[in-house]
Amino acid sequence: MSHPVYSIEMAYARMRELQDLANRSRAEVAAARRGVKKARGTKKR
């Protein structure tokens, strides 16, 4: 065969990779938003 065999395992691994990336970026955005809120508020330290 000239085209590579694309197994369900490969598709699943890729899906997990994209899911992890999405979760990481979403967490970074949430952390950045919390950081902005904390920076705007009064610092108690």
VENTA-V572633 format. One record per backbone hydrogen bond with DSSP energy under -1.0 kcal/mol. CO is the residue of the C=O (numbers start at 1). NH is the residue of the N-H. Records with the same first field share a line. If there is no record, write none. Layout:
CO=NH  NH
This chain:
7=11
8=12
9=13
10=14
11=15
12=16
13=17
14=18
15=19
16=20
17=21
18=22
19=23
20=24
21=25
22=26
23=27
24=28
25=29
26=30
27=31
28=32
29=33
30=34
31=35
32=36
33=37
34=38
35=39
36=40
37=41
